Amino acid sequence: MRQVIGFLLILLCFPLIWMLTSFIHAEILSASSFQDDLKQSIQLSTPPLSSPVVLLDENEQIFSEDYVEWRDPLPLESIPLFVQELFIQSEDVEFYNHIGFNFSAIFRAVFANASANAKEQGASTITQQLVRIRYLSTEKTYERKVTELIYAYEMEKQATKDEILTNYLNEIYFSNQVYGIGAAATYYFGRPLHELSDAELAFISAIPNNPTIYDPIDNFDATKKRQELLIDVLVKNGKIPKESGEAIKAEPIVLKTKTKKQLYPTYSTYVLEELKNLVASKEGFTEKIATAQNEQQKLFLENELQTKVNDVIAQGVTIYTALDPSKQLDDEKYVNKLLVKTPDLQAASVVINNETREIISLYGGKEYKKFDFHRAYQAVRQPGSALKSLLVYAPVFETTTLTPNNSINGGKLCIGSYCPQNYGGALYGNVTIKQAFRFSHNTPAVRLLETVGIDNAFAKLEPFQFNHLTNEDHTYAAALGGLTHGVTVLEMADAYSSFIDGMYKPARAIRKVTDKKGNILYEWNEEKTEVWSPKTIQTMRGLLSDVVQNGTGKGISIPSTYVGAKTGTTNDYYDYWIAGLTDTYTSAVWIGYDMPKNMKSIESRKIHHSIFNKIMREK
C-alpha cells in the first residue's frame, strides 16, 4: 500500500520535476553571461596540499612526522581499475556519458526513495561531488544545488573525464584527516595502493560514502558491511563474477593503522623552531625584523614570516637533522630519572658536536612533551659566573697583555654605588687571574671588566647568538652574570663552542630542508669565523681545564684527553650552571625551578655536575 501511495505522489510531482528541469536548463544558459569568470574559478589545477613534515636523524631515519592532513596523490594509471569501478558503479554509473549532472539519475533517486523497501539513493554525480569538495559548502539549499550543477557543467567542459576522476579519487575524504585513495591505503594498511588486495581496496572505498559512519577505527563492522555492499554492486552490474565477489567478501580485513612517529619531542620541537629561523634568514626576514621601525611593523613582519613558514610546511618537506638518536634517548632517560628525586626541579642541556658544530642532543625539561615550554632554548635565565669566560676573561686575554699568572686584587670593591661581593662575603688580597677564575671570585672579575671596558667586552659577544642582551646590560654587574633578562642554555653552549679552536659557526640542528622531490629548499651555508686568537684559546682552555681539576668544577669526570668547564651560581642560588667542552662535545647545563627558588639545600648533590658528566660522554 505504501509503495502505491509513493508512486502516486511521484506521478503528481512530474509537472514540478519538469518545471525544475526547465529552470535549471535556463539557469545554465544564463550562466554564459559570466562564463569567463566561471572558467577562471573552475580551473582544475592541483589544489595546495597540506603534506607531512618529515624529520630525519643523522642516519637519515625518520624520527618525527607532523601533518594536519594525510595525503598521497596518485595519477589515474596508478589507481587500480578495480577501485575506479568501485566508485563509478556505486556513485555514478553513467559517469562517462553525462555532462556533469544526470537528470535520469535524479529521477531514479526520486522513484527509489519513494519506495519504503529501497535503499536511499543520491543523485550527485562524481563531477558534482568534486565541485562540492573544491568550491562549495555542504549546505543543502536550492540555490547551492543549482550553483553546483552549473559548476559541474563548466568543469566537464574544461577537463577530461579522466582528469575529473583522478582529482576526485585523490581528494575525497577517508576519515581521520586522510584524503585520497592513495593516502587511505598507506594510512589504514601501511602499504601503497598497488599492494592492497581487492578486499582491502573495497574496504577503504567504503569510507567516503559517510566518513563518520564508516570510520574503520571506530566503526569497523559498519565499514565491513558497506564493503560487502560495494562488492555486491560490482557483481550485480556484471563487473566481477559472483564467485569472485563472495571470495572477496570472505577475506579477513586486518588494519595496520598509520601512527605518526613522534620520537624525541625535545629535539623535534626545537627543529621546527630552527626551521622558522632558517626561513627568516634565507628570505630576508631576519634583517627586516631587526631593523623594524616600531613594534607594529615588527609584528607585521613576524606574521608575514609565519605565513611564509606555514606555506613551506604545507607543501610537505623533509628536514635532515644532526640528531644522534641513541645519545638523545640515553641523555633523556638519565636526566629524567635523576630529576624524579627532587619534585618540580627542572633542567636543560644542549650538546654540540665539536667537529661539525651541530646540535646532536637536547634536553628541554622533565618528561618533555611536544611543544611544551622548552627550557633549552626558551627559558631565559641569569647565567651567573658561567658568563665570565665569554664576557670577562677571554676579552682580557684578547685585548691586553695580561696572563693567568698576573695578580689581581680580590678585596673589597665599589664602583659608584655598585659593590659586588665574593662568594660567602669572603675577602682576598692579591690573587692570580688563574686563581680568580678557578674559584670564581667576583671582585677580580669586575676589576678585569673595568680594565677591558664594558663596551669593548660586550663587542666580543656580538658574533654569538645572544638574543636577549640589551643596552641596559652594559653594567659592571654583567661581569658576574647579572643581566636584564639573561641567556638560554642553547646560547651558552653555542658561544662556548668558540673555545674549541677560536673559530665560531652558529650551532645548528638542521642540515637541509628538501621538498617532496628531494630538491633542496633551504640549508645553512655559514662559514667559521675567527673570534678568539690562538693565544687566547690556549689560555682559556688551560683555565677551563684547571677549574675541573682544582676549582669549582671538581666532581666533573669524563673519559676524554681534554675536559674544561666553568660553573655558575646566581644570587639566592636560583640557578646552577655548567658550560664546557671535551675533545668531542661542547655543552651547557642548567638546573633550577620554573618559579625560581633557593636551591642551597641541594647544592652538595651537584646534580648539574652529574648531568654534565653523563651527556658529555661519547656513545
C-alpha positions as CSV (number, residue, x, y, z in Angstrom):
1,M,0.0,0.0,0.0
2,R,2.9,2.4,0.9
3,Q,4.5,1.7,-2.5
4,V,1.3,2.5,-4.3
5,I,1.0,5.8,-2.5
6,G,4.6,6.6,-3.2
7,F,4.1,6.0,-7.0
8,L,1.0,8.2,-7.0
9,L,3.0,11.0,-5.3
10,I,5.7,10.7,-8.0
11,L,3.1,11.0,-10.8
12,L,1.7,14.1,-9.1
13,C,5.3,15.5,-8.9
14,F,6.0,15.1,-12.6
15,P,4.9,18.7,-13.5
16,L,7.1,20.0,-10.7
17,I,10.1,18.0,-12.0
18,W,9.5,19.3,-15.5
19,M,9.4,22.8,-14.2
20,L,12.6,22.3,-12.2
21,T,14.4,20.8,-15.2
22,S,13.4,23.7,-17.4
23,F,14.5,26.2,-14.7
24,I,17.9,24.5,-14.3
25,H,18.4,24.5,-18.0
26,A,17.6,28.2,-18.2
27,E,20.0,28.9,-15.3
28,I,22.8,27.0,-17.1
29,L,22.1,29.0,-20.3
30,S,22.1,32.3,-18.4
31,A,25.5,31.4,-16.9
32,S,27.1,32.2,-20.3
33,S,26.9,35.9,-19.2
34,F,29.6,35.3,-16.6
35,Q,31.3,32.4,-18.5
36,D,34.8,34.0,-18.4
37,D,34.6,34.5,-14.6
38,L,33.3,31.0,-14.2
39,K,36.1,29.5,-16.3
40,Q,38.6,31.3,-14.2
41,S,37.1,29.9,-11.0
42,I,36.8,26.4,-12.2
43,Q,40.4,25.9,-13.2
44,L,41.0,22.2,-12.5
45,S,44.6,22.5,-11.2
46,T,46.1,20.5,-8.4
47,P,45.0,22.2,-5.1
48,P,47.5,23.2,-2.4
49,L,48.1,20.1,-0.3
50,S,49.0,20.0,3.4
51,S,51.6,17.3,3.2
52,P,53.6,15.7,6.0
53,V,56.7,17.3,7.5
54,V,59.2,14.6,8.0
55,L,62.2,14.8,10.3
56,L,65.3,12.6,9.7
57,D,68.1,11.9,12.2
58,E,71.8,11.8,11.4
59,N,71.3,8.4,9.9
60,E,68.5,9.7,7.7
61,Q,65.9,7.6,9.6
62,I,62.5,9.1,10.3
63,F,62.1,10.1,13.9
64,S,59.2,12.6,13.7
65,E,56.3,13.3,11.4
66,D,53.9,16.2,11.5
67,Y,50.8,16.6,9.4
68,V,47.3,18.1,9.6
69,E,46.1,16.1,6.7
70,W,47.5,12.8,5.3
71,R,47.6,12.9,1.5
72,D,49.3,10.8,-1.2
73,P,48.1,11.9,-4.6
74,L,48.4,9.4,-7.4
75,P,48.0,9.5,-11.2
76,L,45.0,7.6,-12.6
77,E,47.2,4.9,-14.1
78,S,48.5,4.1,-10.6
79,I,44.9,3.6,-9.3
80,P,43.7,0.0,-9.9
81,L,40.8,-0.3,-12.3
82,F,39.0,-2.3,-9.6
83,V,39.0,0.8,-7.4
84,Q,37.8,3.0,-10.3
85,E,34.9,0.7,-10.9
86,L,34.0,0.5,-7.2
87,F,33.4,4.3,-7.2
88,I,31.9,4.6,-10.7
89,Q,29.4,1.7,-10.2
90,S,28.4,2.8,-6.7
91,E,28.4,6.6,-7.1
92,D,28.0,7.5,-10.8
93,V,27.4,4.6,-13.1
94,E,26.9,6.9,-16.1
95,F,30.0,9.0,-15.3
96,Y,31.5,8.7,-18.8
97,N,28.2,9.7,-20.5
98,H,26.8,12.7,-18.7
99,I,27.6,16.4,-18.9
100,G,28.4,16.9,-15.3
101,F,24.9,16.2,-13.9
102,N,22.4,13.5,-14.7
103,F,18.7,14.1,-14.9
104,S,17.9,10.4,-15.3
105,A,19.8,9.7,-12.0
106,I,17.8,12.4,-10.3
107,F,14.6,10.8,-11.5
108,R,15.7,7.4,-10.4
109,A,16.6,8.7,-7.0
110,V,13.2,10.2,-6.6
111,F,11.5,6.9,-7.6
112,A,13.8,4.7,-5.4
113,N,13.4,6.9,-2.3
114,A,9.7,6.8,-2.6
115,S,9.7,3.0,-2.1
116,A,9.8,2.0,1.6
117,N,11.9,-1.1,0.8
118,A,14.5,0.6,-1.3
119,K,17.9,1.8,-0.2
120,E,18.2,5.6,-0.1
121,Q,19.9,6.9,-3.3
122,G,21.6,10.1,-4.0
123,A,21.7,11.9,-7.4
124,S,25.1,13.7,-7.2
125,T,27.5,12.7,-10.0
126,I,31.2,12.3,-9.3
127,T,31.7,15.7,-11.0
128,Q,29.2,17.3,-8.7
129,Q,30.9,15.8,-5.7
130,L,34.3,17.1,-6.8
131,V,32.8,20.5,-7.3
132,R,31.4,20.4,-3.8
133,I,34.8,19.4,-2.4
134,R,36.6,22.1,-4.3
135,Y,34.4,25.1,-4.4
136,L,31.1,24.9,-2.5
137,S,29.8,24.4,1.0
138,T,27.8,21.4,2.1
139,E,24.6,23.3,2.9
140,K,21.5,21.8,1.4
141,T,19.7,24.7,-0.2
142,Y,18.2,25.0,-3.6
143,E,20.5,27.9,-4.6
144,R,23.6,25.9,-3.7
145,K,22.3,22.9,-5.6
146,V,21.8,24.9,-8.8
147,T,25.2,26.5,-8.4
148,E,26.7,23.0,-8.1
149,L,25.1,21.9,-11.4
150,I,26.4,25.0,-13.1
151,Y,29.9,24.5,-11.8
152,A,29.8,20.8,-12.7
153,Y,28.7,21.6,-16.3
154,E,31.6,24.1,-16.6
155,M,34.1,21.6,-15.2
156,E,33.1,19.0,-17.7
157,K,33.7,21.5,-20.5
158,Q,37.2,22.3,-19.2
159,A,38.5,18.9,-18.1
160,T,38.5,15.4,-19.4
161,K,36.7,12.6,-17.6
162,D,39.9,11.0,-16.6
163,E,41.2,14.3,-15.1
164,I,37.9,14.7,-13.1
165,L,38.1,11.1,-11.8
166,T,41.7,11.5,-10.9
167,N,41.1,14.6,-8.8
168,Y,38.0,13.0,-7.2
169,L,39.9,9.9,-6.1
170,N,42.7,12.0,-4.7
171,E,40.6,14.5,-2.8
172,I,37.6,12.6,-1.3
173,Y,37.7,12.3,2.5
174,F,38.5,8.9,4.1
175,S,38.1,10.0,7.8
176,N,40.9,10.6,10.3
177,Q,42.2,13.5,8.3
178,V,43.0,11.2,5.4
179,Y,42.4,12.5,1.9
180,G,42.5,10.4,-1.3
181,I,42.6,6.8,-2.0
182,G,46.4,6.6,-2.1
183,A,46.7,8.1,1.4
184,A,43.9,5.8,2.7
185,A,45.9,2.7,1.6
186,T,49.1,3.8,3.5
187,Y,47.1,5.1,6.5
188,Y,44.8,2.1,7.1
189,F,47.0,-0.8,5.8
190,G,50.6,0.6,5.9
191,R,51.1,-0.3,2.3
192,P,50.9,1.5,-1.1
193,L,47.7,1.2,-3.0
194,H,49.0,-1.2,-5.6
195,E,49.9,-3.7,-2.9
196,L,46.4,-4.0,-1.5
197,S,44.1,-6.9,-2.2
198,D,40.7,-6.4,-3.8
199,A,39.1,-6.9,-0.4
200,E,41.3,-4.2,1.1
201,L,40.6,-1.9,-1.8
202,A,36.9,-2.4,-1.4
203,F,37.1,-1.9,2.3
204,I,38.7,1.6,2.2
205,S,36.5,2.5,-0.8
206,A,33.5,2.1,1.6
207,I,34.6,5.0,3.8
208,P,33.9,8.2,1.7
209,N,30.2,7.5,1.4
210,N,29.9,8.6,5.1
211,P,33.3,9.1,6.7
212,T,31.8,9.3,10.2
213,I,29.6,6.2,10.0
214,Y,32.3,4.2,8.1
215,D,35.3,5.2,10.1
216,P,37.2,1.9,10.2
217,I,38.8,2.6,13.5
218,D,35.6,3.4,15.4
219,N,33.1,1.5,13.3
220,F,34.8,-1.4,11.7
221,D,31.7,-3.6,11.4
222,A,29.8,-0.9,9.6
223,T,32.6,-0.3,7.2
224,K,32.8,-4.1,6.5
225,K,29.1,-4.1,5.7
226,R,29.5,-1.2,3.3
227,Q,32.4,-3.0,1.7
228,E,30.2,-6.0,1.1
229,L,27.5,-3.8,-0.4
230,L,30.0,-2.3,-2.9
231,I,31.1,-5.8,-3.9
232,D,27.5,-6.8,-4.5
233,V,27.1,-3.8,-6.7
234,L,30.0,-4.9,-8.9
235,V,28.5,-8.4,-9.1
236,K,25.1,-7.0,-9.9
237,N,26.5,-4.8,-12.7
238,G,28.4,-7.6,-14.2
239,K,31.9,-6.3,-13.4
240,I,33.0,-9.3,-11.4
241,P,31.7,-12.9,-11.2
242,K,29.6,-13.8,-8.2
243,E,32.1,-16.4,-7.0
244,S,34.9,-13.7,-7.0
245,G,32.6,-11.4,-5.1
246,E,32.0,-14.0,-2.4
247,A,35.7,-14.8,-2.1
248,I,36.5,-11.1,-1.7
249,K,33.9,-10.7,1.0
250,A,35.2,-13.7,2.8
251,E,38.8,-12.4,3.0
252,P,39.7,-11.2,6.5
253,I,40.5,-7.5,6.9
254,V,43.3,-6.6,9.3
255,L,44.1,-2.9,9.8
256,K,47.6,-1.6,10.3
257,T,46.8,1.9,11.0
258,K,49.5,4.5,10.5
259,T,50.6,6.4,13.6
260,K,52.7,9.5,13.5
261,K,56.3,8.9,14.5
262,Q,56.8,11.3,17.4
263,L,60.1,10.2,18.8
264,Y,62.4,12.7,20.7
265,P,59.9,15.6,21.1
266,T,62.5,17.7,22.8
267,Y,64.6,17.7,19.6
268,S,61.8,17.8,17.0
269,T,60.2,20.8,18.8
270,Y,63.4,22.8,18.5
271,V,63.9,21.7,14.9
272,L,60.6,23.3,13.9
273,E,61.7,26.5,15.7
274,E,65.0,26.5,13.9
275,L,63.1,26.0,10.6
276,K,61.5,29.3,11.2
277,N,64.8,30.9,11.8
278,L,66.2,29.3,8.7
279,V,63.4,30.6,6.5
280,A,63.7,34.0,8.1
281,S,67.4,34.1,7.3
282,K,67.1,33.0,3.7
283,E,64.0,35.0,2.9
284,G,65.3,38.3,4.3
285,F,63.0,38.5,7.3
286,T,65.8,38.4,9.9
287,E,67.3,41.7,8.8
288,K,63.9,43.3,8.3
289,I,62.6,42.4,11.7
290,A,65.9,43.5,13.4
291,T,65.6,47.0,11.7
292,A,61.8,47.4,12.1
293,Q,60.9,51.0,12.9
294,N,58.3,50.2,15.6
295,E,56.5,47.3,17.3
296,Q,53.7,47.4,14.8
297,Q,56.0,47.0,11.9
298,K,57.9,44.2,13.7
299,L,54.6,42.4,14.5
300,F,53.5,42.7,10.8
301,L,56.8,41.2,9.6
302,E,56.7,38.4,12.2
303,N,53.2,37.5,11.0
304,E,54.4,37.6,7.4
305,L,57.2,35.3,8.3
306,Q,54.9,32.8,10.0
307,T,52.7,32.8,6.9
308,K,55.7,32.0,4.8
309,V,56.8,29.2,7.1
310,N,53.2,27.8,7.0
311,D,53.4,27.8,3.2
312,V,56.7,25.9,3.2
313,I,55.4,23.4,5.7
314,A,52.1,22.9,3.8
315,Q,53.9,21.7,0.6
316,G,55.4,18.8,2.5
317,V,59.1,19.0,3.4
318,T,61.8,16.6,4.7
319,I,64.1,18.1,7.3
320,Y,67.5,16.5,7.6
321,T,68.9,16.9,11.1
322,A,72.0,16.1,13.2
323,L,70.1,14.2,15.8
324,D,72.1,11.4,17.4
325,P,69.1,9.2,18.4
326,S,70.8,6.8,20.8
327,K,72.5,9.7,22.6
328,Q,69.3,11.7,22.8
329,L,67.5,8.7,24.2
330,D,70.2,7.9,26.8
331,D,70.5,11.5,27.9
332,E,66.8,11.9,28.3
333,K,66.4,8.7,30.3
334,Y,69.2,9.6,32.6
335,V,68.2,13.2,33.4
336,N,64.5,12.3,33.8
337,K,65.4,9.6,36.3
338,L,67.8,12.0,38.1
339,L,65.2,14.7,38.5
340,V,62.5,12.4,39.8
341,K,64.2,12.5,43.1
342,T,63.5,16.2,43.5
343,P,59.9,17.3,42.8
344,D,59.5,20.3,40.5
345,L,63.2,20.6,39.8
346,Q,63.9,21.2,36.2
347,A,66.9,21.0,33.9
348,A,68.0,21.8,30.4
349,S,71.0,20.9,28.3
350,V,72.5,21.2,24.8
351,V,75.2,19.0,23.3
352,I,77.1,20.2,20.3
353,N,79.5,18.1,18.1
354,N,82.8,19.9,18.1
355,E,83.8,18.8,14.6
356,T,80.5,19.7,12.8
357,R,79.2,22.4,15.2
358,E,75.8,20.6,15.0
359,I,73.4,20.1,17.9
360,I,73.1,16.4,18.4
361,S,71.2,16.2,21.7
362,L,68.8,18.4,23.7
363,Y,67.1,18.3,27.0
364,G,64.2,20.7,27.4
365,G,62.6,19.6,30.7
366,K,61.4,16.7,32.8
367,E,59.3,14.2,30.8
368,Y,59.1,16.7,28.0
369,K,56.0,16.6,25.7
370,K,56.0,18.1,22.2
371,F,55.5,21.9,22.1
372,D,55.8,22.2,25.9
373,F,57.8,25.1,27.3
374,H,61.3,24.2,26.0
375,R,63.9,25.1,28.7
376,A,66.9,24.6,26.4
377,Y,66.0,27.5,24.1
378,Q,63.0,29.3,25.6
379,A,64.0,29.6,29.3
380,V,65.9,32.9,29.7
381,R,67.8,32.7,33.0
382,Q,70.7,34.6,34.7
383,P,73.9,32.8,33.8
384,G,75.9,33.7,36.9
385,S,79.7,33.1,36.7
386,A,79.3,30.9,33.6
387,L,79.3,34.1,31.6
388,K,82.7,35.3,32.9
389,S,84.6,33.1,30.4
390,L,83.0,34.9,27.5
391,L,82.5,38.5,28.8
392,V,85.5,39.0,31.0
393,Y,88.4,36.5,30.8
394,A,88.6,35.8,27.1
395,P,88.3,39.6,26.2
396,V,91.1,40.3,28.8
397,F,93.5,37.9,27.1
398,E,92.3,39.1,23.6
399,T,92.8,42.8,24.2
400,T,95.5,43.1,26.9
401,T,98.9,41.7,27.7
402,L,97.7,40.1,30.9
403,T,98.4,36.4,31.6
404,P,96.9,34.0,34.0
405,N,99.9,34.5,36.3
406,N,99.3,38.2,36.7
407,S,97.9,39.4,40.0
408,I,94.5,41.0,40.6
409,N,93.0,42.4,43.8
410,G,90.4,40.1,45.4
411,G,89.4,42.6,48.1
412,K,86.5,44.9,48.6
413,L,85.3,46.9,45.6
414,C,82.8,49.6,44.9
415,I,82.3,51.4,41.6
416,G,79.9,54.1,42.3
417,S,77.0,52.5,44.1
418,Y,77.8,49.0,42.8
419,C,79.7,47.0,45.5
420,P,80.0,43.3,44.5
421,Q,80.9,40.6,47.0
422,N,82.8,37.4,46.6
423,Y,81.0,34.1,47.3
424,G,80.1,34.0,51.0
425,G,81.3,37.5,51.5
426,A,85.0,36.3,51.5
427,L,87.8,38.8,51.2
428,Y,91.1,38.1,49.4
429,G,94.2,40.0,48.9
430,N,96.1,39.8,45.6
431,V,95.4,36.6,43.7
432,T,96.5,35.4,40.3
433,I,94.0,35.7,37.5
434,K,94.2,31.9,37.3
435,Q,93.1,31.6,40.9
436,A,90.3,34.1,40.5
437,F,89.0,32.1,37.6
438,R,89.5,28.7,39.3
439,F,87.4,29.7,42.3
440,S,85.1,32.2,40.5
441,H,86.0,35.2,42.7
442,N,83.7,38.1,41.9
443,T,85.6,41.3,42.7
444,P,88.6,40.4,40.5
445,A,86.1,39.7,37.6
446,V,84.6,43.1,37.9
447,R,88.1,44.7,38.1
448,L,89.1,42.9,34.9
449,L,85.9,44.0,33.1
450,E,86.8,47.6,34.1
451,T,90.2,47.0,32.6
452,V,88.8,45.8,29.3
453,G,86.0,48.3,29.2
454,I,82.3,47.4,29.2
455,D,81.6,48.3,25.6
456,N,84.7,46.5,24.4
457,A,83.8,43.4,26.3
458,F,80.2,43.3,25.0
459,A,81.5,43.8,21.5
460,K,83.2,40.4,21.9
461,L,79.8,38.8,22.4
462,E,78.3,40.2,19.2
463,P,79.2,37.3,16.9
464,F,77.3,34.9,19.1
465,Q,73.5,34.2,19.2
466,F,72.7,36.0,22.5
467,N,69.3,37.3,21.5
468,H,68.2,38.7,24.9
469,L,71.0,41.1,25.7
470,T,70.1,44.8,25.8
471,N,72.0,48.1,26.2
472,E,70.8,48.1,29.8
473,D,73.1,45.1,30.3
474,H,76.2,47.2,29.8
475,T,77.0,47.5,33.5
476,Y,79.6,46.1,35.8
477,A,77.1,43.6,37.2
478,A,77.3,41.8,33.9
479,A,80.8,40.6,34.9
480,L,79.0,38.3,37.4
481,G,76.2,37.3,35.0
482,G,73.8,39.9,36.2
483,L,71.7,40.7,33.2
484,T,68.4,42.4,32.5
485,H,66.8,39.3,31.0
486,G,69.5,36.6,30.8
487,V,70.6,33.9,28.3
488,T,69.4,30.5,27.3
489,V,71.2,27.2,27.6
490,L,71.5,26.9,23.9
491,E,73.0,30.4,23.6
492,M,75.6,29.5,26.2
493,A,76.6,26.1,24.6
494,D,76.7,27.8,21.2
495,A,79.1,30.6,22.5
496,Y,81.3,28.1,24.4
497,S,81.9,26.2,21.2
498,S,84.2,29.1,20.2
499,F,86.6,27.7,22.8
500,I,87.2,24.6,20.7
501,D,89.7,26.4,18.4
502,G,88.8,30.1,18.4
503,M,86.6,29.7,15.4
504,Y,82.9,30.2,15.6
505,K,79.9,29.0,13.5
506,P,76.4,29.0,14.9
507,A,75.3,25.6,16.2
508,R,72.5,24.2,14.1
509,A,70.2,21.2,14.2
510,I,69.1,21.4,10.6
511,R,71.4,20.2,7.8
512,K,69.0,20.8,4.9
513,V,65.3,21.1,4.0
514,T,64.0,19.4,0.8
515,D,60.7,19.3,-1.0
516,K,58.9,16.0,-1.8
517,K,61.0,15.5,-4.9
518,G,64.3,15.9,-3.0
519,N,65.1,19.4,-4.2
520,I,66.9,21.5,-1.6
521,L,64.8,24.4,-0.4
522,Y,66.9,25.7,2.5
523,E,70.2,24.9,4.2
524,W,72.6,26.8,6.4
525,N,75.7,27.9,4.4
526,E,77.6,29.6,7.3
527,E,81.3,29.6,7.4
528,K,83.5,29.6,10.5
529,T,85.0,32.9,11.5
530,E,87.8,33.6,14.0
531,V,86.5,35.2,17.2
532,W,89.5,34.4,19.5
533,S,93.1,34.4,18.7
534,P,95.2,31.2,19.1
535,K,96.9,32.7,22.2
536,T,93.5,33.4,23.8
537,I,92.2,30.0,23.1
538,Q,95.3,28.3,24.5
539,T,95.0,30.4,27.7
540,M,91.2,29.9,28.1
541,R,91.4,26.1,27.5
542,G,94.0,25.9,30.2
543,L,91.9,27.9,32.7
544,L,88.8,25.9,31.9
545,S,90.7,22.7,32.5
546,D,92.1,24.0,35.8
547,V,88.5,24.6,37.0
548,V,87.7,20.9,36.5
549,Q,90.9,19.7,38.1
550,N,91.3,22.1,41.0
551,G,88.4,24.5,41.3
552,T,84.6,24.8,41.3
553,G,84.3,22.1,38.6
554,K,85.6,19.3,40.9
555,G,83.3,16.3,40.5
556,I,83.3,16.6,36.7
557,S,84.7,13.3,35.4
558,I,84.6,12.5,31.8
559,P,86.8,10.0,29.9
560,S,88.5,12.5,27.5
561,T,92.0,13.7,27.0
562,Y,90.7,17.2,27.5
563,V,87.9,18.4,29.8
564,G,87.3,22.1,30.5
565,A,84.3,23.8,32.1
566,K,83.0,26.8,34.1
567,T,80.4,26.7,36.7
568,G,77.8,29.4,37.6
569,T,75.6,30.1,40.6
570,T,73.2,33.1,40.6
571,N,72.0,35.2,43.5
572,D,70.0,33.3,46.1
573,Y,71.0,30.0,44.5
574,Y,68.2,30.3,41.9
575,D,70.3,28.8,39.0
576,Y,73.1,26.4,38.8
577,W,75.1,26.2,35.5
578,I,78.0,24.3,33.9
579,A,79.3,25.1,30.4
580,G,82.3,23.5,28.9
581,L,83.8,21.1,26.4
582,T,85.8,17.9,25.8
583,D,87.6,16.7,22.8
584,T,84.3,15.6,21.2
585,Y,81.5,17.7,22.6
586,T,80.6,21.2,23.8
587,S,77.7,21.6,26.3
588,A,75.8,23.8,28.7
589,V,73.7,22.5,31.6
590,W,71.2,24.4,33.7
591,I,69.1,23.3,36.7
592,G,66.6,25.3,38.6
593,Y,62.8,25.8,39.2
594,D,60.4,27.3,36.7
595,M,59.4,29.6,39.5
596,P,62.8,30.5,40.9
597,K,63.6,29.5,44.5
598,N,66.6,28.9,46.6
599,M,68.5,25.7,45.9
600,K,71.1,25.9,48.6
601,S,69.8,22.7,50.2
602,I,70.6,20.6,47.2
603,E,73.9,22.3,46.3
604,S,76.0,19.5,47.7
605,R,74.3,16.9,45.5
606,K,75.9,18.6,42.4
607,I,73.1,17.5,40.2
608,H,74.3,19.7,37.3
609,H,77.7,18.0,37.6
610,S,76.0,14.6,37.2
611,I,74.1,15.7,34.1
612,F,77.2,17.2,32.6
613,N,79.2,14.0,33.2
614,K,76.5,11.9,31.5
615,I,75.7,14.0,28.4
616,M,79.4,14.7,27.7
617,R,80.3,11.0,27.4
618,E,80.7,9.6,24.0
619,K,78.4,6.7,23.0
